[in-house]
Amino acid sequence: MLTRPIEIVGGGLAGLSLGLALRRADVPVRVHEAGRYPRHRVCGEFIAGLSETTIDRLGLGPVLAGALRHVDVAWSLGDGPTRLQRLPQPALALSRHVLDAQLAEHFVAAGGDLRTGSRLDAATPTPGRVIATGRPRSGQAVWLGLKAHWGDLPLTRPLEMHVGEHGYVGLARIAGRVNVCGLFRRRPLSRRGPGLLVDYVRAAGLSALAGRLASAACDHDSFCAVAALEFGRRVAPPTGIQLGDAGATIAPFTGNGMAMAFQSAETALPVLLDYAQGRIDWSGAEGTVAAALRRRFRLRLASAGLLHPFLLQPWRQRWFSWLHRAQLVPFRPLYAALH
């Protein structure tokens, strides 16, 4: 029996890792990616909660070999003191500029057909077509994501999280530089490039961090922005198999978005292998993958949805600040629920 081919719309983490794993099983795979490689993406650029089992099943070992491993996070509320959170397992820190390009190279080297600059109608249900196009945009541009790399920025710890007024900023040490990525409520600020990120940090009441950024050297080419963000599972998703952010987007403070992209590919992999070998039809594959994704991600999406407002809404931030000062924030149980 001939092996059925798989077509993947979207060449991000979920799409490329799934394509690579399918090619390792000799399944014909074509990936359509609207953009080009390498590229910068609005992303915290650290992966929390990714197991060695997932890495092995998807064949990601060579791709993640250059990632730095960070073992704790320094949390700050406003310009107040920091508190260290020890991570149950090291977080992997790697630039998306490097990671996406390496995934693409490994996929092609494994015999995958990669079509860059190619757009397909992801809303049209098609047997054998997997949707991994990334997070959708909402109709209201309330939240804004901004990211850039700094070259000589001193850090208190390799991972820092700064919570401010209607926003927060994560800093992650990656090879040779520091990734600075923030989520903010939109404000009438007009500067362009990395200066806009500094202005948003200052407007969020994080003046000490803004001063650190303003006095350090930034890679202007790394700056990127994304607007109209929404989080959680899609309310009315189109039919079909949807992986990564196309199916559900977790709040970025968790550091789990990149891991979820890989884990969604891992979840879909055995079902798609059954489809490719003719053991199930496409309708059965859709239902099986959807149910498996719900089981795997339901708790962490619900937990993130409950906690996220405490990092964004001022009156809830005051409660969080009091608990933080009293050392009553249960970081380890929260980490377990979110990963």
N, C-alpha and C positions, 0 to 999 in steps of 0.2 A: 504493500500500500504506500502511495506517495505521501510524504509529509506535507501537511497543510502549512502554508506560509502565514506569518504574523506580520501585521503592519502596525507601527507605533507612531502616533501623532504627538510629537513633542520630544525633543532631544535633551531634556534636563536629566536630573539625577535618577528619577524613576524610570524614564523611558530608556536611557542608555544602559543602566544597570540591568534592567529586564532584558534588553536586546542582547547584551553581552552574555547573560546566563543562558538564554535560549540558543545562542550560537554555540556555546560550549556543549549543548546537546544536539548540535547539527540541525537545528530548525532554521529554515530560511526566514530572515528578518529584514525588513526595510523600515528605517526610521526617517520620518519627515520632521525637519527642524526649520522653523521660520527664520532663525538668526544664523550667526556664524560663530566659529570658534577661533581663538579664545575670546571670552567676553566677561565683563564684570557684571555681577548681579547683586541686587539689594539682598543681603544675607548676613547673618551673624558669623558665618564661616567657622563655627565649631559644632561638632556632632556629639550630642549627649545621648547615652542609652543605646548605642549600637553594639550588639554582641559579636563575638568572634564567630559564632555559628552563622549569623547573617552574612558576615564578610566572606566566609568560606563558601557558602551556598551560591553567592552571586559572583564569586571570583574577583573580589575587590582588593585582595591583599596587595598586589603590585600597585594599584591605583592609590591606595591610602598609605603606602610605605613612607612617604615623606611628611606625613602629618605630625605635628607636635602633639604631645600628650600633656594635658593640664589636669591637675588633681584637685583644685579648689577655686572658689569664686569669691571675690571681695564685693559685698553689697554695700551701697551707700544710699541714704535717703536725703535728697537735697545736697547741701554742702556739709552734712553731718558726718560723724565718724563711720568707719566701715566695720562690717562684721564678716568674718570668714565663714564660708560654707564648704565643708569638705565633701567632695563628690564621691558617691559609692564606687564609681569606676571612672577612669580617666576619660575626659572629653578629647576628641580628636579635632585639631585645628588646622585647617588647610584652605587656602584661597580658592574661591570658585573659579577664578581666572585660570588656575592650574588644574583644578579637579575636573571641570567639565571637559577641558581640552584632552586630558589624559583618558577620561572615559571614552570620548569619541575615538581617540587613536586606538585604544584597545578593542573597541567594538569593530572598527574597520579591519584591524589586524586579524580578528577572529572570523572574518569573512562576511561581516554585516554590510548591508547596503545603506549608507548614510546620505540623505539628500538634504543639504543645507540650502537656505533660501527658499524652502518649499512649504507652502501652506495648503492644508486640506480642511474641508468643512468638518470640524469635529462634532457638529450637532447631528450629522447624518449617520444613523445606525448602520453599520456594515459588518458582516461576519468576519472575524479575524482581525478587526481593527481595535486597538487599545488606545485610549485617550490619556495622555500624560502631558497636557499642555501647560501645566502650572496653574497658579491661583487665578480665578476669574476676578474681574473688577466689579465692584458694586456700583449702583447708580449714583450714590452720594459720596463725594470725595471728602469724607470727614477725617480720615487718618492718612498720614503721609509717611512713607519709609524713605530714609536717606542713608547713604553709605559712602565711605571713602577710606583709603589707606593712608596712614601716616608712617613716616619712615623712622623718626627718632623720638617717638613719644615715650616718656618714662611711665612705667606702670607700677602700681603697688603690688599687684599679682598678675599673672599672665591672663586671667579672665577677670574683668570688672563689670559690675552692673550698677548703673546710676539711675535712681528713680526720681523724677522731677514732676513739675506741675503739668498734667495732661501729656505725659510722655515719659519715655525711658530710653537709655542708651547703653549698649553693650560694647565693651572693648575686648578684643581677643588678639593675643600675640600669635601671629602666623610667621612663616619663615621670612625673616628679613624685614618685617614691618608689623604694624598694628592695624587691624581692621576695626573701624568705628562705624557702628550701625545703630540707628535710632528710629523709634516709632513715635510720631508726634501728632497731636491734633493740629489741623491746618490753621495757620495764622497769616495775617497780611504782611509777610516778609518777602522782600523782592531781590535780595542778592542772589547771584548765580554761582554754581559750582560749589566747592567745599565750604566757601564762606557762608552759604545758606545753611549748611549743617551746623556750623559754629553758632550762627544766629539763633537757630532753633534750640540748641543746647542752652544758650544764655537765656532765651525767653522762657524755658522750662524751669528757670531758677537754679540752674547748675552752673553758677558763675565760675567756680574754681575749675571745673572741667573745661569750660569754654576758654578760660585763660591758658590752660595746658595745651589745648588744641591750637589756639591762635599763635602760640609761641613756638610750635613745632612745624616741621616741613611735611607738607601733604603732597601726595601723588594726584595731581589734578585729573589725570586720565582715568583714574579709578572711580571718580565720583559718579554715582547713579542714583536715581530716584524712582519711586513707584507710588502712585496715588490710588485712592478709592479702594482701600484694602478692607476685606471682611474675613472673619475667622469662624471656624466651626465647620460642621458638615453642611453641604449644600442642601437647601430646603427642598428644591424640586430638580434634582439632577436629571440630565438627559439619559436615555437608555444607553447601555454599553458598559464596558469595563473602564473605570476611571481610577487612575493611580496617582499617588503623590498629592500635590496641592489641587489637582483637578477634582479630586473627590472630597477632600477635607483639608482645611488649613488650620494648624494649631497656632496659638498665640506665640510670637517669637521669643518671649522671655524664657520659655522652657528650654531653648536650645535643641528641641527635639524634631524640628521640621525636616532637617536633612535626614535624620535617622528614619522618620516616618516614610520619606520618599523611598529609601532603600527597602524598608520593611514591607511597604506595599508591593514592591516588585517581588520580594521573596514570597509574599502571601499568594500572589497570582501565578507564580512560576509553575508549580506542579499542576495546576488546573489547565494552564495554557499548553503544557506538555501533553496532557491528556487530549486536549482538543486537536493539537497538531498531529497526534498519532491516530486520530479518528475514534478515540474511545468515548468521547462525549460530543454533543453538538454545541453550537455557539450559544444557544439559549441556555443550555445547562451550565456552560462555563460562566456566563454573565451572572446567573443567580448564585452560583457557588462562590465566586470571587466576592460579590457584594456582601454576602452573609459573613464570609471570613473576615473581610475588612471591618465590618461593624463589630464583630466580636473582639478583634484585636485592638481597635482604637477607641471604642466607645467610652471607656472609663477615663482615659487620659484627655480626650476632647472635652468631656463634661467637666473634669477637674480644672482644666485650663480655663474653660468658659466661666467658672465660678470665681477663680482667683484673679483673672485678668483685670477686672474693674478696680481691684485694690491697688493696682500699679498705675492707674490712669485717672481715677476720680479723686479730687482733693479730699473730700470728707472721708472716703474710705482709706486714702493714704495716711490720714492722721491715726486711724486705728492701727494700720499696718506699722506705722512709725512707733507707736506706743508698744506694741507687741515686740517689735524689733529691739527697742531699747531695753525692754525687760527680758530679752533673750527667751521669748516665749513662742517665736515662730518655729514650728516643727519642720525644719528644712528636710530632714531625711524622709519622713513620711510623705511630704509634699513631692519630693523627687521621685519616690516610688510610684505615686499616683500619676505623675506626669510622664513617666517613661515606661 
